[in-house]
Amino acid sequence: MTTATLFQWVELKQDVPNSPVKAGNKGVILDHLNPTKTQPEEGYILEVFEDGETLDVVYVPISWVNPLLECWGNIENDTKQTT
């Protein structure tokens, strides 16, 4: 399983229970979570966006996301999006 880096964009593979976040939504990784006794899989804290607005901040296992190539604040990617 490939792990992503902080501030990298990811796409959700499935709906997040008790949240408006659905499969296909995109978010940015804010933090990496180590496994615990109650959650044996590593995870991420994500800020998920919809139409440029924060939809929710969620905690998900790594297996629930597909890493994308873009990183938040990457000048090269920001330039491509505005030209």
Biopython code that builds the backbone (N, CA, C, O; Angstrom):
import numpy as np
from Bio.PDB.StructureBuilder import StructureBuilder

atoms = [
    (1, "MET", "N", (0.843, -1.174, 0.000)),
    (1, "MET", "CA", (0.000, 0.000, 0.000)),
    (1, "MET", "C", (0.890, 1.240, 0.000)),
    (1, "MET", "O", (1.827, 1.330, 0.793)),
    (2, "THR", "N", (0.605, 2.190, -0.878)),
    (2, "THR", "CA", (1.389, 3.406, -0.994)),
    (2, "THR", "C", (0.854, 4.459, -0.032)),
    (2, "THR", "O", (-0.345, 4.737, 0.002)),
    (3, "THR", "N", (1.762, 5.041, 0.749)),
    (3, "THR", "CA", (1.340, 6.133, 1.616)),
    (3, "THR", "C", (1.607, 7.450, 0.912)),
    (3, "THR", "O", (2.523, 7.560, 0.097)),
    (4, "ALA", "N", (0.810, 8.429, 1.230)),
    (4, "ALA", "CA", (0.943, 9.747, 0.637)),
    (4, "ALA", "C", (1.644, 10.677, 1.625)),
    (4, "ALA", "O", (1.884, 10.306, 2.774)),
    (5, "THR", "N", (1.967, 11.872, 1.175)),
    (5, "THR", "CA", (2.668, 12.839, 2.015)),
    (5, "THR", "C", (1.692, 13.892, 2.524)),
    (5, "THR", "O", (0.577, 14.023, 2.020)),
    (6, "LEU", "N", (2.131, 14.638, 3.528)),
    (6, "LEU", "CA", (1.307, 15.734, 4.032)),
    (6, "LEU", "C", (1.006, 16.722, 2.919)),
    (6, "LEU", "O", (1.869, 17.023, 2.094)),
    (7, "PHE", "N", (-0.200, 17.217, 2.899)),
    (7, "PHE", "CA", (-0.706, 18.207, 1.950)),
    (7, "PHE", "C", (-0.877, 17.663, 0.533)),
    (7, "PHE", "O", (-1.111, 18.428, -0.403)),
    (8, "GLN", "N", (-0.762, 16.355, 0.375)),
    (8, "GLN", "CA", (-1.040, 15.738, -0.923)),
    (8, "GLN", "C", (-2.553, 15.557, -1.048)),
    (8, "GLN", "O", (-3.231, 15.250, -0.067)),
    (9, "TRP", "N", (-3.073, 15.747, -2.254)),
    (9, "TRP", "CA", (-4.488, 15.521, -2.519)),
    (9, "TRP", "C", (-4.754, 14.028, -2.644)),
    (9, "TRP", "O", (-3.925, 13.279, -3.160)),
    (10, "VAL", "N", (-5.917, 13.608, -2.169)),
    (10, "VAL", "CA", (-6.366, 12.229, -2.293)),
    (10, "VAL", "C", (-7.836, 12.225, -2.691)),
    (10, "VAL", "O", (-8.547, 13.216, -2.520)),
    (11, "GLU", "N", (-8.272, 11.099, -3.221)),
    (11, "GLU", "CA", (-9.677, 10.914, -3.563)),
    (11, "GLU", "C", (-10.221, 9.767, -2.732)),
    (11, "GLU", "O", (-9.586, 8.719, -2.625)),
    (12, "LEU", "N", (-11.392, 9.959, -2.145)),
    (12, "LEU", "CA", (-12.008, 8.937, -1.304)),
    (12, "LEU", "C", (-12.550, 7.792, -2.147)),
    (12, "LEU", "O", (-13.189, 8.016, -3.175)),
    (13, "LYS", "N", (-12.290, 6.560, -1.706)),
    (13, "LYS", "CA", (-12.785, 5.363, -2.389)),
    (13, "LYS", "C", (-14.182, 4.980, -1.926)),
    (13, "LYS", "O", (-14.896, 4.265, -2.629)),
    (14, "GLN", "N", (-14.577, 5.453, -0.744)),
    (14, "GLN", "CA", (-15.879, 5.070, -0.191)),
    (14, "GLN", "C", (-16.438, 6.199, 0.657)),
    (14, "GLN", "O", (-15.727, 7.132, 1.031)),
    (15, "ASP", "N", (-17.734, 6.092, 0.953)),
    (15, "ASP", "CA", (-18.397, 7.071, 1.810)),
    (15, "ASP", "C", (-17.844, 6.983, 3.226)),
    (15, "ASP", "O", (-17.473, 5.904, 3.689)),
    (16, "VAL", "N", (-17.792, 8.130, 3.917)),
    (16, "VAL", "CA", (-17.370, 8.170, 5.311)),
    (16, "VAL", "C", (-18.631, 8.191, 6.172)),
    (16, "VAL", "O", (-19.438, 9.113, 6.055)),
    (17, "PRO", "N", (-18.813, 7.182, 7.040)),
    (17, "PRO", "CA", (-20.021, 7.139, 7.879)),
    (17, "PRO", "C", (-20.165, 8.388, 8.737)),
    (17, "PRO", "O", (-19.174, 8.955, 9.199)),
    (18, "ASN", "N", (-21.401, 8.809, 8.946)),
    (18, "ASN", "CA", (-21.732, 9.967, 9.792)),
    (18, "ASN", "C", (-21.067, 11.257, 9.327)),
    (18, "ASN", "O", (-20.716, 12.109, 10.143)),
    (19, "SER", "N", (-20.895, 11.399, 8.018)),
    (19, "SER", "CA", (-20.271, 12.577, 7.434)),
    (19, "SER", "C", (-20.881, 12.816, 6.052)),
    (19, "SER", "O", (-21.362, 11.876, 5.420)),
    (20, "PRO", "N", (-20.865, 14.065, 5.576)),
    (20, "PRO", "CA", (-21.340, 14.310, 4.214)),
    (20, "PRO", "C", (-20.327, 13.886, 3.146)),
    (20, "PRO", "O", (-20.606, 13.986, 1.952)),
    (21, "VAL", "N", (-19.150, 13.413, 3.575)),
    (21, "VAL", "CA", (-18.090, 13.008, 2.645)),
    (21, "VAL", "C", (-18.464, 11.688, 1.971)),
    (21, "VAL", "O", (-18.793, 10.704, 2.634)),
    (22, "LYS", "N", (-18.404, 11.692, 0.649)),
    (22, "LYS", "CA", (-18.791, 10.521, -0.156)),
    (22, "LYS", "C", (-17.637, 10.067, -1.038)),
    (22, "LYS", "O", (-16.683, 10.811, -1.269)),
    (23, "ALA", "N", (-17.737, 8.849, -1.521)),
    (23, "ALA", "CA", (-16.756, 8.329, -2.472)),
    (23, "ALA", "C", (-16.642, 9.310, -3.638)),
    (23, "ALA", "O", (-17.646, 9.809, -4.145)),
    (24, "GLY", "N", (-15.409, 9.577, -4.052)),
    (24, "GLY", "CA", (-15.168, 10.503, -5.149)),
    (24, "GLY", "C", (-14.812, 11.905, -4.695)),
    (24, "GLY", "O", (-14.229, 12.670, -5.463)),
    (25, "ASN", "N", (-15.156, 12.265, -3.441)),
    (25, "ASN", "CA", (-14.743, 13.577, -2.923)),
    (25, "ASN", "C", (-13.227, 13.624, -2.817)),
    (25, "ASN", "O", (-12.575, 12.594, -2.643)),
    (26, "LYS", "N", (-12.667, 14.838, -2.924)),
    (26, "LYS", "CA", (-11.220, 15.017, -2.835)),
    (26, "LYS", "C", (-10.880, 15.827, -1.601)),
    (26, "LYS", "O", (-11.615, 16.727, -1.194)),
    (27, "GLY", "N", (-9.736, 15.479, -1.015)),
    (27, "GLY", "CA", (-9.288, 16.182, 0.174)),
    (27, "GLY", "C", (-7.779, 16.243, 0.234)),
    (27, "GLY", "O", (-7.077, 15.646, -0.582)),
    (28, "VAL", "N", (-7.295, 16.983, 1.226)),
    (28, "VAL", "CA", (-5.866, 17.179, 1.447)),
    (28, "VAL", "C", (-5.489, 16.519, 2.765)),
    (28, "VAL", "O", (-6.207, 16.645, 3.756)),
    (29, "ILE", "N", (-4.357, 15.813, 2.775)),
    (29, "ILE", "CA", (-3.874, 15.161, 3.988)),
    (29, "ILE", "C", (-3.309, 16.210, 4.934)),
    (29, "ILE", "O", (-2.388, 16.948, 4.584)),
    (30, "LEU", "N", (-3.876, 16.269, 6.146)),
    (30, "LEU", "CA", (-3.407, 17.194, 7.175)),
    (30, "LEU", "C", (-2.473, 16.524, 8.166)),
    (30, "LEU", "O", (-1.606, 17.180, 8.745)),
    (31, "ASP", "N", (-2.641, 15.217, 8.368)),
    (31, "ASP", "CA", (-1.803, 14.499, 9.325)),
    (31, "ASP", "C", (-1.865, 13.007, 9.037)),
    (31, "ASP", "O", (-2.802, 12.513, 8.410)),
    (32, "HIS", "N", (-0.854, 12.309, 9.507)),
    (32, "HIS", "CA", (-0.750, 10.854, 9.387)),
    (32, "HIS", "C", (-0.997, 10.265, 10.762)),
    (32, "HIS", "O", (-0.448, 10.751, 11.751)),
    (33, "LEU", "N", (-1.818, 9.223, 10.841)),
    (33, "LEU", "CA", (-2.146, 8.594, 12.120)),
    (33, "LEU", "C", (-1.539, 7.207, 12.193)),
    (33, "LEU", "O", (-1.696, 6.408, 11.269)),
    (34, "ASN", "N", (-0.847, 6.914, 13.285)),
    (34, "ASN", "CA", (-0.282, 5.585, 13.502)),
    (34, "ASN", "C", (-1.361, 4.619, 13.947)),
    (34, "ASN", "O", (-2.390, 5.041, 14.476)),
    (35, "PRO", "N", (-1.142, 3.322, 13.741)),
    (35, "PRO", "CA", (-2.112, 2.323, 14.201)),
    (35, "PRO", "C", (-2.251, 2.365, 15.729)),
    (35, "PRO", "O", (-1.326, 2.754, 16.443)),
    (36, "THR", "N", (-3.414, 1.959, 16.200)),
    (36, "THR", "CA", (-3.674, 1.848, 17.635)),
    (36, "THR", "C", (-4.302, 0.483, 17.906)),
    (36, "THR", "O", (-4.532, -0.295, 16.980)),
    (37, "LYS", "N", (-4.573, 0.201, 19.155)),
    (37, "LYS", "CA", (-5.230, -1.063, 19.497)),
    (37, "LYS", "C", (-6.626, -1.146, 18.899)),
    (37, "LYS", "O", (-7.055, -2.216, 18.470)),
    (38, "THR", "N", (-7.341, -0.017, 18.868)),
    (38, "THR", "CA", (-8.703, -0.024, 18.333)),
    (38, "THR", "C", (-8.759, 0.201, 16.825)),
    (38, "THR", "O", (-9.752, -0.151, 16.188)),
    (39, "GLN", "N", (-7.712, 0.781, 16.245)),
    (39, "GLN", "CA", (-7.638, 1.011, 14.798)),
    (39, "GLN", "C", (-6.292, 0.488, 14.305)),
    (39, "GLN", "O", (-5.305, 1.224, 14.293)),
    (40, "PRO", "N", (-6.248, -0.802, 13.891)),
    (40, "PRO", "CA", (-4.967, -1.417, 13.535)),
    (40, "PRO", "C", (-4.335, -0.908, 12.233)),
    (40, "PRO", "O", (-3.156, -1.160, 11.983)),
    (41, "GLU", "N", (-5.100, -0.199, 11.408)),
    (41, "GLU", "CA", (-4.563, 0.318, 10.153)),
    (41, "GLU", "C", (-4.145, 1.781, 10.314)),
    (41, "GLU", "O", (-4.821, 2.556, 10.991)),
    (42, "GLU", "N", (-3.026, 2.152, 9.688)),
    (42, "GLU", "CA", (-2.622, 3.554, 9.670)),
    (42, "GLU", "C", (-3.726, 4.376, 9.009)),
    (42, "GLU", "O", (-4.540, 3.845, 8.253)),
    (43, "GLY", "N", (-3.744, 5.666, 9.299)),
    (43, "GLY", "CA", (-4.793, 6.506, 8.733)),
    (43, "GLY", "C", (-4.330, 7.913, 8.451)),
    (43, "GLY", "O", (-3.167, 8.265, 8.650)),
    (44, "TYR", "N", (-5.283, 8.717, 7.977)),
    (44, "TYR", "CA", (-5.037, 10.115, 7.663)),
    (44, "TYR", "C", (-6.137, 10.977, 8.265)),
    (44, "TYR", "O", (-7.279, 10.542, 8.410)),
    (45, "ILE", "N", (-5.773, 12.206, 8.612)),
    (45, "ILE", "CA", (-6.759, 13.243, 8.860)),
    (45, "ILE", "C", (-6.823, 14.034, 7.558)),
    (45, "ILE", "O", (-5.801, 14.508, 7.064)),
    (46, "LEU", "N", (-8.023, 14.174, 7.005)),
    (46, "LEU", "CA", (-8.211, 14.858, 5.731)),
    (46, "LEU", "C", (-9.131, 16.059, 5.886)),
    (46, "LEU", "O", (-10.101, 16.016, 6.643)),
    (47, "GLU", "N", (-8.821, 17.128, 5.167)),
    (47, "GLU", "CA", (-9.781, 18.203, 4.982)),
    (47, "GLU", "C", (-10.362, 17.990, 3.594)),
    (47, "GLU", "O", (-9.648, 18.059, 2.594)),
    (48, "VAL", "N", (-11.652, 17.733, 3.541)),
    (48, "VAL", "CA", (-12.324, 17.393, 2.287)),
    (48, "VAL", "C", (-13.067, 18.629, 1.778)),
    (48, "VAL", "O", (-13.734, 19.325, 2.542)),
    (49, "PHE", "N", (-12.940, 18.887, 0.484)),
    (49, "PHE", "CA", (-13.507, 20.083, -0.128)),
    (49, "PHE", "C", (-14.583, 19.733, -1.149)),
    (49, "PHE", "O", (-14.578, 18.663, -1.757)),
    (50, "GLU", "N", (-15.515, 20.689, -1.314)),
    (50, "GLU", "CA", (-16.530, 20.584, -2.365)),
    (50, "GLU", "C", (-16.805, 22.000, -2.849)),
    (50, "GLU", "O", (-17.141, 22.872, -2.048)),
    (51, "ASP", "N", (-16.671, 22.235, -4.127)),
    (51, "ASP", "CA", (-16.868, 23.562, -4.718)),
    (51, "ASP", "C", (-16.017, 24.627, -4.039)),
    (51, "ASP", "O", (-16.480, 25.750, -3.835)),
    (52, "GLY", "N", (-14.768, 24.287, -3.683)),
    (52, "GLY", "CA", (-13.844, 25.235, -3.095)),
    (52, "GLY", "C", (-14.066, 25.533, -1.615)),
    (52, "GLY", "O", (-13.352, 26.351, -1.034)),
    (53, "GLU", "N", (-15.039, 24.883, -1.011)),
    (53, "GLU", "CA", (-15.354, 25.085, 0.411)),
    (53, "GLU", "C", (-15.080, 23.802, 1.184)),
    (53, "GLU", "O", (-15.219, 22.705, 0.644)),
    (54, "THR", "N", (-14.685, 23.943, 2.460)),
    (54, "THR", "CA", (-14.476, 22.769, 3.300)),
    (54, "THR", "C", (-15.802, 22.067, 3.527)),
    (54, "THR", "O", (-16.766, 22.671, 3.996)),
    (55, "LEU", "N", (-15.840, 20.789, 3.192)),
    (55, "LEU", "CA", (-17.025, 19.974, 3.414)),
    (55, "LEU", "C", (-16.992, 19.361, 4.809)),
    (55, "LEU", "O", (-18.001, 19.350, 5.514)),
    (56, "ASP", "N", (-15.819, 18.846, 5.207)),
    (56, "ASP", "CA", (-15.663, 18.228, 6.519)),
    (56, "ASP", "C", (-14.187, 17.910, 6.741)),
    (56, "ASP", "O", (-13.402, 17.858, 5.794)),
    (57, "VAL", "N", (-13.822, 17.698, 7.997)),
    (57, "VAL", "CA", (-12.507, 17.176, 8.356)),
    (57, "VAL", "C", (-12.762, 15.795, 8.927)),
    (57, "VAL", "O", (-13.517, 15.645, 9.888)),
    (58, "VAL", "N", (-12.125, 14.769, 8.329)),
    (58, "VAL", "CA", (-12.425, 13.382, 8.696)),
    (58, "VAL", "C", (-11.150, 12.597, 8.967)),
    (58, "VAL", "O", (-10.061, 12.975, 8.535)),
    (59, "TYR", "N", (-11.308, 11.516, 9.678)),
    (59, "TYR", "CA", (-10.238, 10.565, 9.973)),
    (59, "TYR", "C", (-10.579, 9.282, 9.233)),
    (59, "TYR", "O", (-11.649, 8.713, 9.446)),
    (60, "VAL", "N", (-9.678, 8.815, 8.359)),
    (60, "VAL", "CA", (-9.949, 7.618, 7.570)),
    (60, "VAL", "C", (-8.729, 6.710, 7.506)),
    (60, "VAL", "O", (-7.597, 7.189, 7.581)),
    (61, "PRO", "N", (-8.946, 5.391, 7.365)),
    (61, "PRO", "CA", (-7.821, 4.478, 7.136)),
    (61, "PRO", "C", (-7.180, 4.763, 5.774)),
    (61, "PRO", "O", (-7.852, 5.214, 4.846)),
    (62, "ILE", "N", (-5.898, 4.500, 5.668)),
    (62, "ILE", "CA", (-5.176, 4.723, 4.415)),
    (62, "ILE", "C", (-5.839, 3.995, 3.243)),
    (62, "ILE", "O", (-5.856, 4.514, 2.127)),
    (63, "SER", "N", (-6.375, 2.818, 3.482)),
    (63, "SER", "CA", (-6.968, 2.025, 2.401)),
    (63, "SER", "C", (-8.222, 2.676, 1.809)),
    (63, "SER", "O", (-8.710, 2.221, 0.775)),
    (64, "TRP", "N", (-8.747, 3.714, 2.430)),
    (64, "TRP", "CA", (-9.951, 4.385, 1.943)),
    (64, "TRP", "C", (-9.665, 5.467, 0.923)),
    (64, "TRP", "O", (-10.602, 6.075, 0.406)),
    (65, "VAL", "N", (-8.392, 5.732, 0.612)),
    (65, "VAL", "CA", (-8.073, 6.831, -0.301)),
    (65, "VAL", "C", (-7.150, 6.391, -1.437)),
    (65, "VAL", "O", (-6.375, 5.444, -1.306)),
    (66, "ASN", "N", (-7.258, 7.105, -2.543)),
    (66, "ASN", "CA", (-6.332, 6.989, -3.668)),
    (66, "ASN", "C", (-5.509, 8.268, -3.704)),
    (66, "ASN", "O", (-6.070, 9.347, -3.899)),
    (67, "PRO", "N", (-4.176, 8.179, -3.519)),
    (67, "PRO", "CA", (-3.340, 9.390, -3.606)),
    (67, "PRO", "C", (-3.365, 9.960, -5.023)),
    (67, "PRO", "O", (-3.328, 9.210, -5.999)),
    (68, "LEU", "N", (-3.426, 11.273, -5.132)),
    (68, "LEU", "CA", (-3.361, 11.969, -6.412)),
    (68, "LEU", "C", (-1.981, 12.622, -6.531)),
    (68, "LEU", "O", (-1.252, 12.710, -5.542)),
    (69, "LEU", "N", (-1.627, 13.069, -7.704)),
    (69, "LEU", "CA", (-0.294, 13.629, -7.932)),
    (69, "LEU", "C", (-0.123, 15.021, -7.347)),
    (69, "LEU", "O", (0.995, 15.423, -7.025)),
    (70, "GLU", "N", (-1.218, 15.763, -7.205)),
    (70, "GLU", "CA", (-1.142, 17.155, -6.774)),
    (70, "GLU", "C", (-0.895, 17.283, -5.274)),
    (70, "GLU", "O", (-1.340, 16.455, -4.480)),
    (71, "CYS", "N", (-0.177, 18.336, -4.910)),
    (71, "CYS", "CA", (0.026, 18.703, -3.504)),
    (71, "CYS", "C", (-0.503, 20.115, -3.299)),
    (71, "CYS", "O", (-0.387, 20.957, -4.190)),
    (72, "TRP", "N", (-1.078, 20.379, -2.140)),
    (72, "TRP", "CA", (-1.587, 21.701, -1.787)),
    (72, "TRP", "C", (-0.428, 22.693, -1.807)),
    (72, "TRP", "O", (0.617, 22.441, -1.206)),
    (73, "GLY", "N", (-0.607, 23.809, -2.489)),
    (73, "GLY", "CA", (0.411, 24.848, -2.488)),
    (73, "GLY", "C", (1.564, 24.614, -3.443)),
    (73, "GLY", "O", (2.517, 25.394, -3.450)),
    (74, "ASN", "N", (1.507, 23.559, -4.254)),
    (74, "ASN", "CA", (2.563, 23.295, -5.224)),
    (74, "ASN", "C", (2.460, 24.331, -6.334)),
    (74, "ASN", "O", (1.461, 24.369, -7.052)),
    (75, "ILE", "N", (3.471, 25.166, -6.484)),
    (75, "ILE", "CA", (3.434, 26.269, -7.450)),
    (75, "ILE", "C", (3.233, 25.765, -8.867)),
    (75, "ILE", "O", (2.485, 26.366, -9.638)),
    (76, "GLU", "N", (3.896, 24.664, -9.221)),
    (76, "GLU", "CA", (3.764, 24.109, -10.578)),
    (76, "GLU", "C", (2.316, 23.739, -10.864)),
    (76, "GLU", "O", (1.791, 24.077, -11.925)),
    (77, "ASN", "N", (1.661, 23.045, -9.928)),
    (77, "ASN", "CA", (0.266, 22.654, -10.125)),
    (77, "ASN", "C", (-0.662, 23.854, -10.086)),
    (77, "ASN", "O", (-1.610, 23.915, -10.869)),
    (78, "ASP", "N", (-0.416, 24.821, -9.188)),
    (78, "ASP", "CA", (-1.251, 26.011, -9.120)),
    (78, "ASP", "C", (-1.181, 26.790, -10.417)),
    (78, "ASP", "O", (-2.199, 27.303, -10.880)),
    (79, "THR", "N", (0.000, 26.892, -11.019)),
    (79, "THR", "CA", (0.183, 27.606, -12.272)),
    (79, "THR", "C", (-0.589, 26.921, -13.400)),
    (79, "THR", "O", (-1.227, 27.591, -14.212)),
    (80, "LYS", "N", (-0.532, 25.605, -13.451)),
    (80, "LYS", "CA", (-1.241, 24.857, -14.486)),
    (80, "LYS", "C", (-2.740, 25.087, -14.403)),
    (80, "LYS", "O", (-3.422, 25.154, -15.426)),
    (81, "GLN", "N", (-3.258, 25.210, -13.176)),
    (81, "GLN", "CA", (-4.693, 25.354, -12.998)),
    (81, "GLN", "C", (-5.176, 26.752, -13.357)),
    (81, "GLN", "O", (-6.352, 26.929, -13.673)),
    (82, "THR", "N", (-4.299, 27.746, -13.316)),
    (82, "THR", "CA", (-4.737, 29.116, -13.585)),
    (82, "THR", "C", (-4.440, 29.579, -15.000)),
    (82, "THR", "O", (-4.906, 30.646, -15.401)),
    (83, "THR", "N", (-3.667, 28.799, -15.781)),
    (83, "THR", "CA", (-3.341, 29.215, -17.143)),
    (83, "THR", "C", (-4.173, 28.468, -18.142)),
    (83, "THR", "O", (-4.036, 28.687, -19.345)),
]
sb = StructureBuilder()
sb.init_structure("model")
sb.init_model(0)
sb.init_chain("A")
sb.init_seg("    ")
for serial, (resi, resn, name, xyz) in enumerate(atoms, 1):
    if name == "N":
        sb.init_residue(resn, " ", resi, " ")
    sb.init_atom(name, np.array(xyz, "f"), 0.0, 1.0, " ", f" {name:<3s}", serial, name[0])
structure = sb.get_structure()
